[in-house]
Amino acid sequence: MSYKILSLTKNTIAIWLKVFLTLLLVLPAMGHCGSFTLGPGLGVERVNDTFNVDLDIVRGLYRFDNGVTVGTVAMFGYVDYLDVPDEGRYEAIIGYSPTLSSSRISPYAFITKGVRSYFGVDSSIHYHTATFGNRYILNERIYFDSSYRHRNTSDMSWETGTVSFGVGYNISTRFSLQFNVGTTWGDYQGDQAVLALISRF
């Protein structure tokens, strides 16, 4: 257990240090415009209807006023099944989410470059994803979110598609709770449920 905690701490610090340094370089050039959201979350994934993976997720996104969005996500999966190793996934994100005036609809698109590593194992897998989604604002408190995500890699058989649906509740102008469920198919099948607390700065 101690090596898991150490690995989790080291990887989390490394990811957020890179994000912080990137923002230090980018923000002055953009005139400090835009907004930053931070979304830690907890979830579970049922894989091939055989075992569960407990998920810890931290996502940070910076959206500029022109709609360009950059960020990162770190996700850690803990498995209690035979010799399946625990793992971490780390993604760099870039995308676009325009603001449509007088509209309740907010579309978005992201591409990511990621790496999947296994705790206690000196190996990793590089992959990429593309996500297309839409957010619908019902009222000032409640919104809905839907997306499709395609993932692929040349390192192994791990091509998948994922459809996700979510509902969010704005606790205040600074904080929201969002609950998502998703289904994955392709080189493996899975069902996910994630609850995230989103903070806006």
Biotite code that builds the C-alpha atoms (Angstrom):
import biotite.structure as struc

atoms = struc.array([
    struc.Atom([0.000, 0.000, 0.000], chain_id="A", res_id=1, res_name="MET", atom_name="CA", element="C"),
    struc.Atom([2.855, 2.405, 0.817], chain_id="A", res_id=2, res_name="SER", atom_name="CA", element="C"),
    struc.Atom([4.287, 2.218, -2.716], chain_id="A", res_id=3, res_name="TYR", atom_name="CA", element="C"),
    struc.Atom([0.825, 3.049, -4.107], chain_id="A", res_id=4, res_name="LYS", atom_name="CA", element="C"),
    struc.Atom([0.578, 6.170, -1.952], chain_id="A", res_id=5, res_name="ILE", atom_name="CA", element="C"),
    struc.Atom([4.128, 7.228, -2.849], chain_id="A", res_id=6, res_name="LEU", atom_name="CA", element="C"),
    struc.Atom([3.535, 6.686, -6.563], chain_id="A", res_id=7, res_name="SER", atom_name="CA", element="C"),
    struc.Atom([0.200, 8.521, -6.422], chain_id="A", res_id=8, res_name="LEU", atom_name="CA", element="C"),
    struc.Atom([1.783, 11.484, -4.632], chain_id="A", res_id=9, res_name="THR", atom_name="CA", element="C"),
    struc.Atom([4.756, 11.722, -6.983], chain_id="A", res_id=10, res_name="LYS", atom_name="CA", element="C"),
    struc.Atom([2.630, 11.487, -10.131], chain_id="A", res_id=11, res_name="ASN", atom_name="CA", element="C"),
    struc.Atom([0.073, 14.013, -8.882], chain_id="A", res_id=12, res_name="THR", atom_name="CA", element="C"),
    struc.Atom([2.774, 16.533, -7.964], chain_id="A", res_id=13, res_name="ILE", atom_name="CA", element="C"),
    struc.Atom([4.472, 16.065, -11.335], chain_id="A", res_id=14, res_name="ALA", atom_name="CA", element="C"),
    struc.Atom([1.229, 16.564, -13.280], chain_id="A", res_id=15, res_name="ILE", atom_name="CA", element="C"),
    struc.Atom([0.188, 19.717, -11.440], chain_id="A", res_id=16, res_name="TRP", atom_name="CA", element="C"),
    struc.Atom([3.683, 21.179, -11.557], chain_id="A", res_id=17, res_name="LEU", atom_name="CA", element="C"),
    struc.Atom([3.579, 20.881, -15.348], chain_id="A", res_id=18, res_name="LYS", atom_name="CA", element="C"),
    struc.Atom([0.125, 22.495, -15.457], chain_id="A", res_id=19, res_name="VAL", atom_name="CA", element="C"),
    struc.Atom([1.238, 25.344, -13.188], chain_id="A", res_id=20, res_name="PHE", atom_name="CA", element="C"),
    struc.Atom([4.367, 26.040, -15.233], chain_id="A", res_id=21, res_name="LEU", atom_name="CA", element="C"),
    struc.Atom([2.376, 25.929, -18.470], chain_id="A", res_id=22, res_name="THR", atom_name="CA", element="C"),
    struc.Atom([-0.137, 28.447, -17.133], chain_id="A", res_id=23, res_name="LEU", atom_name="CA", element="C"),
    struc.Atom([2.694, 30.728, -15.996], chain_id="A", res_id=24, res_name="LEU", atom_name="CA", element="C"),
    struc.Atom([3.951, 30.791, -19.570], chain_id="A", res_id=25, res_name="LEU", atom_name="CA", element="C"),
    struc.Atom([0.593, 31.047, -21.331], chain_id="A", res_id=26, res_name="VAL", atom_name="CA", element="C"),
    struc.Atom([-1.415, 33.436, -19.155], chain_id="A", res_id=27, res_name="LEU", atom_name="CA", element="C"),
    struc.Atom([0.802, 36.533, -19.561], chain_id="A", res_id=28, res_name="PRO", atom_name="CA", element="C"),
    struc.Atom([0.589, 36.198, -23.347], chain_id="A", res_id=29, res_name="ALA", atom_name="CA", element="C"),
    struc.Atom([-3.210, 35.975, -23.171], chain_id="A", res_id=30, res_name="MET", atom_name="CA", element="C"),
    struc.Atom([-3.636, 38.966, -20.881], chain_id="A", res_id=31, res_name="GLY", atom_name="CA", element="C"),
    struc.Atom([-4.853, 36.820, -17.942], chain_id="A", res_id=32, res_name="HIS", atom_name="CA", element="C"),
    struc.Atom([-8.256, 36.369, -19.597], chain_id="A", res_id=33, res_name="CYS", atom_name="CA", element="C"),
    struc.Atom([-10.415, 33.321, -19.093], chain_id="A", res_id=34, res_name="GLY", atom_name="CA", element="C"),
    struc.Atom([-11.326, 31.009, -16.240], chain_id="A", res_id=35, res_name="SER", atom_name="CA", element="C"),
    struc.Atom([-9.882, 27.980, -14.477], chain_id="A", res_id=36, res_name="PHE", atom_name="CA", element="C"),
    struc.Atom([-11.905, 24.964, -13.311], chain_id="A", res_id=37, res_name="THR", atom_name="CA", element="C"),
    struc.Atom([-10.685, 22.200, -11.031], chain_id="A", res_id=38, res_name="LEU", atom_name="CA", element="C"),
    struc.Atom([-12.682, 18.989, -10.729], chain_id="A", res_id=39, res_name="GLY", atom_name="CA", element="C"),
    struc.Atom([-11.605, 16.231, -8.339], chain_id="A", res_id=40, res_name="PRO", atom_name="CA", element="C"),
    struc.Atom([-13.868, 13.189, -8.487], chain_id="A", res_id=41, res_name="GLY", atom_name="CA", element="C"),
    struc.Atom([-14.475, 9.638, -7.322], chain_id="A", res_id=42, res_name="LEU", atom_name="CA", element="C"),
    struc.Atom([-15.930, 6.802, -9.362], chain_id="A", res_id=43, res_name="GLY", atom_name="CA", element="C"),
    struc.Atom([-16.093, 3.124, -10.181], chain_id="A", res_id=44, res_name="VAL", atom_name="CA", element="C"),
    struc.Atom([-15.836, 1.158, -13.439], chain_id="A", res_id=45, res_name="GLU", atom_name="CA", element="C"),
    struc.Atom([-17.132, -2.361, -14.035], chain_id="A", res_id=46, res_name="ARG", atom_name="CA", element="C"),
    struc.Atom([-14.807, -4.038, -16.580], chain_id="A", res_id=47, res_name="VAL", atom_name="CA", element="C"),
    struc.Atom([-16.004, -6.884, -18.820], chain_id="A", res_id=48, res_name="ASN", atom_name="CA", element="C"),
    struc.Atom([-18.650, -7.640, -16.191], chain_id="A", res_id=49, res_name="ASP", atom_name="CA", element="C"),
    struc.Atom([-15.847, -9.321, -14.217], chain_id="A", res_id=50, res_name="THR", atom_name="CA", element="C"),
    struc.Atom([-14.224, -6.895, -11.756], chain_id="A", res_id=51, res_name="PHE", atom_name="CA", element="C"),
    struc.Atom([-14.505, -3.352, -10.455], chain_id="A", res_id=52, res_name="ASN", atom_name="CA", element="C"),
    struc.Atom([-11.954, -0.548, -10.613], chain_id="A", res_id=53, res_name="VAL", atom_name="CA", element="C"),
    struc.Atom([-12.128, 2.232, -8.016], chain_id="A", res_id=54, res_name="ASP", atom_name="CA", element="C"),
    struc.Atom([-11.315, 5.583, -9.628], chain_id="A", res_id=55, res_name="LEU", atom_name="CA", element="C"),
    struc.Atom([-9.706, 8.758, -8.252], chain_id="A", res_id=56, res_name="ASP", atom_name="CA", element="C"),
    struc.Atom([-9.750, 11.610, -10.765], chain_id="A", res_id=57, res_name="ILE", atom_name="CA", element="C"),
    struc.Atom([-8.348, 15.144, -10.815], chain_id="A", res_id=58, res_name="VAL", atom_name="CA", element="C"),
    struc.Atom([-9.083, 17.365, -13.823], chain_id="A", res_id=59, res_name="ARG", atom_name="CA", element="C"),
    struc.Atom([-7.972, 20.946, -14.384], chain_id="A", res_id=60, res_name="GLY", atom_name="CA", element="C"),
    struc.Atom([-9.027, 23.085, -17.358], chain_id="A", res_id=61, res_name="LEU", atom_name="CA", element="C"),
    struc.Atom([-8.241, 26.673, -18.324], chain_id="A", res_id=62, res_name="TYR", atom_name="CA", element="C"),
    struc.Atom([-10.642, 28.203, -20.826], chain_id="A", res_id=63, res_name="ARG", atom_name="CA", element="C"),
    struc.Atom([-9.632, 31.408, -22.572], chain_id="A", res_id=64, res_name="PHE", atom_name="CA", element="C"),
    struc.Atom([-12.251, 33.984, -23.515], chain_id="A", res_id=65, res_name="ASP", atom_name="CA", element="C"),
    struc.Atom([-11.929, 32.966, -27.176], chain_id="A", res_id=66, res_name="ASN", atom_name="CA", element="C"),
    struc.Atom([-13.020, 29.411, -26.332], chain_id="A", res_id=67, res_name="GLY", atom_name="CA", element="C"),
    struc.Atom([-9.634, 27.695, -26.591], chain_id="A", res_id=68, res_name="VAL", atom_name="CA", element="C"),
    struc.Atom([-9.220, 25.320, -23.644], chain_id="A", res_id=69, res_name="THR", atom_name="CA", element="C"),
    struc.Atom([-6.086, 23.656, -22.251], chain_id="A", res_id=70, res_name="VAL", atom_name="CA", element="C"),
    struc.Atom([-5.581, 21.426, -19.250], chain_id="A", res_id=71, res_name="GLY", atom_name="CA", element="C"),
    struc.Atom([-4.742, 18.046, -17.846], chain_id="A", res_id=72, res_name="THR", atom_name="CA", element="C"),
    struc.Atom([-6.330, 15.080, -16.109], chain_id="A", res_id=73, res_name="VAL", atom_name="CA", element="C"),
    struc.Atom([-4.839, 12.488, -13.793], chain_id="A", res_id=74, res_name="ALA", atom_name="CA", element="C"),
    struc.Atom([-6.823, 9.314, -13.095], chain_id="A", res_id=75, res_name="MET", atom_name="CA", element="C"),
    struc.Atom([-5.836, 6.493, -10.763], chain_id="A", res_id=76, res_name="PHE", atom_name="CA", element="C"),
    struc.Atom([-7.465, 3.065, -10.866], chain_id="A", res_id=77, res_name="GLY", atom_name="CA", element="C"),
    struc.Atom([-7.316, 0.570, -8.005], chain_id="A", res_id=78, res_name="TYR", atom_name="CA", element="C"),
    struc.Atom([-8.124, -3.081, -8.738], chain_id="A", res_id=79, res_name="VAL", atom_name="CA", element="C"),
    struc.Atom([-8.726, -5.865, -6.235], chain_id="A", res_id=80, res_name="ASP", atom_name="CA", element="C"),
    struc.Atom([-8.856, -8.809, -8.627], chain_id="A", res_id=81, res_name="TYR", atom_name="CA", element="C"),
    struc.Atom([-6.254, -11.567, -9.089], chain_id="A", res_id=82, res_name="LEU", atom_name="CA", element="C"),
    struc.Atom([-2.990, -10.106, -10.405], chain_id="A", res_id=83, res_name="ASP", atom_name="CA", element="C"),
    struc.Atom([-4.488, -7.132, -12.295], chain_id="A", res_id=84, res_name="VAL", atom_name="CA", element="C"),
    struc.Atom([-2.184, -4.172, -11.445], chain_id="A", res_id=85, res_name="PRO", atom_name="CA", element="C"),
    struc.Atom([-3.342, -0.765, -10.278], chain_id="A", res_id=86, res_name="ASP", atom_name="CA", element="C"),
    struc.Atom([-2.702, 1.997, -12.789], chain_id="A", res_id=87, res_name="GLU", atom_name="CA", element="C"),
    struc.Atom([-2.455, 5.704, -13.431], chain_id="A", res_id=88, res_name="GLY", atom_name="CA", element="C"),
    struc.Atom([-3.441, 7.649, -16.535], chain_id="A", res_id=89, res_name="ARG", atom_name="CA", element="C"),
    struc.Atom([-2.203, 11.143, -17.315], chain_id="A", res_id=90, res_name="TYR", atom_name="CA", element="C"),
    struc.Atom([-3.504, 13.267, -20.200], chain_id="A", res_id=91, res_name="GLU", atom_name="CA", element="C"),
    struc.Atom([-2.667, 16.653, -21.675], chain_id="A", res_id=92, res_name="ALA", atom_name="CA", element="C"),
    struc.Atom([-5.805, 18.323, -23.072], chain_id="A", res_id=93, res_name="ILE", atom_name="CA", element="C"),
    struc.Atom([-6.431, 20.929, -25.743], chain_id="A", res_id=94, res_name="ILE", atom_name="CA", element="C"),
    struc.Atom([-9.818, 21.820, -27.159], chain_id="A", res_id=95, res_name="GLY", atom_name="CA", element="C"),
    struc.Atom([-12.414, 24.402, -28.069], chain_id="A", res_id=96, res_name="TYR", atom_name="CA", element="C"),
    struc.Atom([-15.681, 25.304, -26.358], chain_id="A", res_id=97, res_name="SER", atom_name="CA", element="C"),
    struc.Atom([-17.369, 28.330, -27.963], chain_id="A", res_id=98, res_name="PRO", atom_name="CA", element="C"),
    struc.Atom([-19.876, 30.536, -26.195], chain_id="A", res_id=99, res_name="THR", atom_name="CA", element="C"),
    struc.Atom([-23.146, 30.771, -28.130], chain_id="A", res_id=100, res_name="LEU", atom_name="CA", element="C"),
    struc.Atom([-24.967, 33.972, -27.272], chain_id="A", res_id=101, res_name="SER", atom_name="CA", element="C"),
    struc.Atom([-28.606, 33.648, -26.174], chain_id="A", res_id=102, res_name="SER", atom_name="CA", element="C"),
    struc.Atom([-28.331, 29.868, -26.214], chain_id="A", res_id=103, res_name="SER", atom_name="CA", element="C"),
    struc.Atom([-28.693, 27.175, -23.572], chain_id="A", res_id=104, res_name="ARG", atom_name="CA", element="C"),
    struc.Atom([-26.442, 24.889, -25.637], chain_id="A", res_id=105, res_name="ILE", atom_name="CA", element="C"),
    struc.Atom([-22.672, 24.817, -25.115], chain_id="A", res_id=106, res_name="SER", atom_name="CA", element="C"),
    struc.Atom([-20.797, 22.421, -27.459], chain_id="A", res_id=107, res_name="PRO", atom_name="CA", element="C"),
    struc.Atom([-17.181, 21.381, -26.917], chain_id="A", res_id=108, res_name="TYR", atom_name="CA", element="C"),
    struc.Atom([-14.437, 19.289, -28.516], chain_id="A", res_id=109, res_name="ALA", atom_name="CA", element="C"),
    struc.Atom([-11.175, 18.050, -27.002], chain_id="A", res_id=110, res_name="PHE", atom_name="CA", element="C"),
    struc.Atom([-8.178, 16.031, -28.105], chain_id="A", res_id=111, res_name="ILE", atom_name="CA", element="C"),
    struc.Atom([-5.734, 14.546, -25.625], chain_id="A", res_id=112, res_name="THR", atom_name="CA", element="C"),
    struc.Atom([-2.364, 12.837, -25.560], chain_id="A", res_id=113, res_name="LYS", atom_name="CA", element="C"),
    struc.Atom([-2.023, 10.423, -22.667], chain_id="A", res_id=114, res_name="GLY", atom_name="CA", element="C"),
    struc.Atom([0.140, 7.837, -20.984], chain_id="A", res_id=115, res_name="VAL", atom_name="CA", element="C"),
    struc.Atom([-1.062, 4.796, -19.014], chain_id="A", res_id=116, res_name="ARG", atom_name="CA", element="C"),
    struc.Atom([1.334, 3.407, -16.404], chain_id="A", res_id=117, res_name="SER", atom_name="CA", element="C"),
    struc.Atom([1.069, 0.534, -13.944], chain_id="A", res_id=118, res_name="TYR", atom_name="CA", element="C"),
    struc.Atom([2.005, 0.810, -10.284], chain_id="A", res_id=119, res_name="PHE", atom_name="CA", element="C"),
    struc.Atom([4.998, -1.369, -9.460], chain_id="A", res_id=120, res_name="GLY", atom_name="CA", element="C"),
    struc.Atom([5.625, -2.177, -13.142], chain_id="A", res_id=121, res_name="VAL", atom_name="CA", element="C"),
    struc.Atom([8.233, -0.412, -15.281], chain_id="A", res_id=122, res_name="ASP", atom_name="CA", element="C"),
    struc.Atom([6.110, -0.069, -18.425], chain_id="A", res_id=123, res_name="SER", atom_name="CA", element="C"),
    struc.Atom([3.698, 2.423, -19.950], chain_id="A", res_id=124, res_name="SER", atom_name="CA", element="C"),
    struc.Atom([1.338, 2.829, -22.904], chain_id="A", res_id=125, res_name="ILE", atom_name="CA", element="C"),
    struc.Atom([0.899, 6.005, -24.930], chain_id="A", res_id=126, res_name="HIS", atom_name="CA", element="C"),
    struc.Atom([-2.532, 6.782, -26.346], chain_id="A", res_id=127, res_name="TYR", atom_name="CA", element="C"),
    struc.Atom([-4.663, 9.574, -27.778], chain_id="A", res_id=128, res_name="HIS", atom_name="CA", element="C"),
    struc.Atom([-8.339, 10.495, -27.546], chain_id="A", res_id=129, res_name="THR", atom_name="CA", element="C"),
    struc.Atom([-10.912, 12.725, -29.234], chain_id="A", res_id=130, res_name="ALA", atom_name="CA", element="C"),
    struc.Atom([-14.044, 13.887, -27.400], chain_id="A", res_id=131, res_name="THR", atom_name="CA", element="C"),
    struc.Atom([-17.123, 15.650, -28.748], chain_id="A", res_id=132, res_name="PHE", atom_name="CA", element="C"),
    struc.Atom([-19.829, 16.793, -26.377], chain_id="A", res_id=133, res_name="GLY", atom_name="CA", element="C"),
    struc.Atom([-22.550, 19.221, -25.517], chain_id="A", res_id=134, res_name="ASN", atom_name="CA", element="C"),
    struc.Atom([-23.847, 20.862, -22.362], chain_id="A", res_id=135, res_name="ARG", atom_name="CA", element="C"),
    struc.Atom([-27.462, 21.955, -22.042], chain_id="A", res_id=136, res_name="TYR", atom_name="CA", element="C"),
    struc.Atom([-28.324, 24.533, -19.382], chain_id="A", res_id=137, res_name="ILE", atom_name="CA", element="C"),
    struc.Atom([-31.802, 23.846, -18.017], chain_id="A", res_id=138, res_name="LEU", atom_name="CA", element="C"),
    struc.Atom([-31.788, 26.738, -15.554], chain_id="A", res_id=139, res_name="ASN", atom_name="CA", element="C"),
    struc.Atom([-29.367, 28.613, -13.312], chain_id="A", res_id=140, res_name="GLU", atom_name="CA", element="C"),
    struc.Atom([-28.979, 25.558, -11.070], chain_id="A", res_id=141, res_name="ARG", atom_name="CA", element="C"),
    struc.Atom([-29.257, 22.451, -13.268], chain_id="A", res_id=142, res_name="ILE", atom_name="CA", element="C"),
    struc.Atom([-27.477, 21.436, -16.470], chain_id="A", res_id=143, res_name="TYR", atom_name="CA", element="C"),
    struc.Atom([-27.062, 18.257, -18.511], chain_id="A", res_id=144, res_name="PHE", atom_name="CA", element="C"),
    struc.Atom([-23.961, 16.970, -20.278], chain_id="A", res_id=145, res_name="ASP", atom_name="CA", element="C"),
    struc.Atom([-23.467, 14.345, -22.989], chain_id="A", res_id=146, res_name="SER", atom_name="CA", element="C"),
    struc.Atom([-20.344, 13.281, -24.888], chain_id="A", res_id=147, res_name="SER", atom_name="CA", element="C"),
    struc.Atom([-18.692, 10.698, -27.113], chain_id="A", res_id=148, res_name="TYR", atom_name="CA", element="C"),
    struc.Atom([-15.013, 9.814, -26.636], chain_id="A", res_id=149, res_name="ARG", atom_name="CA", element="C"),
    struc.Atom([-12.835, 7.733, -28.947], chain_id="A", res_id=150, res_name="HIS", atom_name="CA", element="C"),
    struc.Atom([-9.530, 6.340, -27.688], chain_id="A", res_id=151, res_name="ARG", atom_name="CA", element="C"),
    struc.Atom([-6.796, 4.468, -29.553], chain_id="A", res_id=152, res_name="ASN", atom_name="CA", element="C"),
    struc.Atom([-3.137, 3.482, -29.294], chain_id="A", res_id=153, res_name="THR", atom_name="CA", element="C"),
    struc.Atom([-0.544, 1.677, -31.380], chain_id="A", res_id=154, res_name="SER", atom_name="CA", element="C"),
    struc.Atom([1.025, 0.112, -28.269], chain_id="A", res_id=155, res_name="ASP", atom_name="CA", element="C"),
    struc.Atom([-1.680, -2.507, -27.641], chain_id="A", res_id=156, res_name="MET", atom_name="CA", element="C"),
    struc.Atom([-5.265, -3.507, -28.458], chain_id="A", res_id=157, res_name="SER", atom_name="CA", element="C"),
    struc.Atom([-7.048, -0.736, -26.553], chain_id="A", res_id=158, res_name="TRP", atom_name="CA", element="C"),
    struc.Atom([-9.333, 1.012, -29.049], chain_id="A", res_id=159, res_name="GLU", atom_name="CA", element="C"),
    struc.Atom([-12.628, 2.013, -27.482], chain_id="A", res_id=160, res_name="THR", atom_name="CA", element="C"),
    struc.Atom([-15.611, 4.293, -27.795], chain_id="A", res_id=161, res_name="GLY", atom_name="CA", element="C"),
    struc.Atom([-17.370, 5.744, -24.752], chain_id="A", res_id=162, res_name="THR", atom_name="CA", element="C"),
    struc.Atom([-20.740, 7.460, -24.474], chain_id="A", res_id=163, res_name="VAL", atom_name="CA", element="C"),
    struc.Atom([-21.330, 9.465, -21.302], chain_id="A", res_id=164, res_name="SER", atom_name="CA", element="C"),
    struc.Atom([-24.352, 11.269, -19.860], chain_id="A", res_id=165, res_name="PHE", atom_name="CA", element="C"),
    struc.Atom([-24.288, 13.565, -16.855], chain_id="A", res_id=166, res_name="GLY", atom_name="CA", element="C"),
    struc.Atom([-26.318, 15.942, -14.742], chain_id="A", res_id=167, res_name="VAL", atom_name="CA", element="C"),
    struc.Atom([-24.873, 18.868, -12.829], chain_id="A", res_id=168, res_name="GLY", atom_name="CA", element="C"),
    struc.Atom([-26.074, 21.075, -9.994], chain_id="A", res_id=169, res_name="TYR", atom_name="CA", element="C"),
    struc.Atom([-24.656, 24.554, -9.427], chain_id="A", res_id=170, res_name="ASN", atom_name="CA", element="C"),
    struc.Atom([-24.276, 24.904, -5.668], chain_id="A", res_id=171, res_name="ILE", atom_name="CA", element="C"),
    struc.Atom([-23.080, 28.490, -6.161], chain_id="A", res_id=172, res_name="SER", atom_name="CA", element="C"),
    struc.Atom([-21.244, 30.562, -8.762], chain_id="A", res_id=173, res_name="THR", atom_name="CA", element="C"),
    struc.Atom([-18.017, 28.893, -7.605], chain_id="A", res_id=174, res_name="ARG", atom_name="CA", element="C"),
    struc.Atom([-18.971, 25.246, -7.028], chain_id="A", res_id=175, res_name="PHE", atom_name="CA", element="C"),
    struc.Atom([-20.917, 22.523, -8.850], chain_id="A", res_id=176, res_name="SER", atom_name="CA", element="C"),
    struc.Atom([-21.617, 18.836, -8.333], chain_id="A", res_id=177, res_name="LEU", atom_name="CA", element="C"),
    struc.Atom([-21.716, 16.659, -11.449], chain_id="A", res_id=178, res_name="GLN", atom_name="CA", element="C"),
    struc.Atom([-22.694, 12.979, -11.740], chain_id="A", res_id=179, res_name="PHE", atom_name="CA", element="C"),
    struc.Atom([-21.843, 11.044, -14.925], chain_id="A", res_id=180, res_name="ASN", atom_name="CA", element="C"),
    struc.Atom([-22.559, 7.530, -16.125], chain_id="A", res_id=181, res_name="VAL", atom_name="CA", element="C"),
    struc.Atom([-20.920, 6.044, -19.196], chain_id="A", res_id=182, res_name="GLY", atom_name="CA", element="C"),
    struc.Atom([-20.620, 2.916, -21.310], chain_id="A", res_id=183, res_name="THR", atom_name="CA", element="C"),
    struc.Atom([-17.459, 1.778, -23.095], chain_id="A", res_id=184, res_name="THR", atom_name="CA", element="C"),
    struc.Atom([-17.194, -0.742, -25.928], chain_id="A", res_id=185, res_name="TRP", atom_name="CA", element="C"),
    struc.Atom([-14.470, -1.967, -28.263], chain_id="A", res_id=186, res_name="GLY", atom_name="CA", element="C"),
    struc.Atom([-11.394, -3.927, -27.164], chain_id="A", res_id=187, res_name="ASP", atom_name="CA", element="C"),
    struc.Atom([-12.980, -4.113, -23.735], chain_id="A", res_id=188, res_name="TYR", atom_name="CA", element="C"),
    struc.Atom([-16.421, -3.386, -22.276], chain_id="A", res_id=189, res_name="GLN", atom_name="CA", element="C"),
    struc.Atom([-17.054, -1.249, -19.233], chain_id="A", res_id=190, res_name="GLY", atom_name="CA", element="C"),
    struc.Atom([-19.617, 0.804, -17.360], chain_id="A", res_id=191, res_name="ASP", atom_name="CA", element="C"),
    struc.Atom([-18.601, 3.837, -15.313], chain_id="A", res_id=192, res_name="GLN", atom_name="CA", element="C"),
    struc.Atom([-20.122, 6.126, -12.702], chain_id="A", res_id=193, res_name="ALA", atom_name="CA", element="C"),
    struc.Atom([-18.299, 9.260, -11.498], chain_id="A", res_id=194, res_name="VAL", atom_name="CA", element="C"),
    struc.Atom([-19.178, 12.026, -9.036], chain_id="A", res_id=195, res_name="LEU", atom_name="CA", element="C"),
    struc.Atom([-17.116, 15.220, -9.270], chain_id="A", res_id=196, res_name="ALA", atom_name="CA", element="C"),
    struc.Atom([-16.941, 18.485, -7.338], chain_id="A", res_id=197, res_name="LEU", atom_name="CA", element="C"),
    struc.Atom([-16.139, 21.282, -9.796], chain_id="A", res_id=198, res_name="ILE", atom_name="CA", element="C"),
    struc.Atom([-14.577, 24.513, -8.569], chain_id="A", res_id=199, res_name="SER", atom_name="CA", element="C"),
    struc.Atom([-14.330, 27.674, -10.679], chain_id="A", res_id=200, res_name="ARG", atom_name="CA", element="C"),
    struc.Atom([-11.633, 30.327, -10.222], chain_id="A", res_id=201, res_name="PHE", atom_name="CA", element="C"),
])
